[in-house]
Amino acid sequence: MNSIGKKKILRLYIDSLDKYEHKPLWEVVLKKAKEEGLAGATVFKGIAGMGPHSEIHTFSLLSMSENLPIIVEIIDNEEKIVNFTKILEKIVDEGLVTLTDTEVIQYRHKENK
């Protein structure tokens, strides 16, 4: 893949307690992105958020179980991203998926050691 130029950013908004086959959903998505050869993915854990049920999720020292917002961001060319959304349709029961245009102007990395 040519790393520079017009690309797509896929963002998946889920909760930290979301699961797929008893595993954290964000972890499953990340592994599937790697299996599909997508260029890059990052998982962000939020400190607070509000989801589709209008519940505010936030960190609390008093809570035994923290359900915090998670954003999985994946970048690659349009074809690969669109194909990946078909995988997400099968494994994401609840969440928000967005797709935006972006332009990569610089991408540098060292060769494998």
Beta strands, then each sheet from edge to edge (+ up, - down):
strand 1: 5-15
strand 2: 19-20
strand 3: 23-24
strand 4: 40-45
strand 5: 48-50
strand 6: 56-58
strand 7: 69-76
strand 8: 96-104
sheet 1: 4+ 7- 1+ 8-
sheet 2: 2+ 3-
sheet 3: 5+ 6-
end
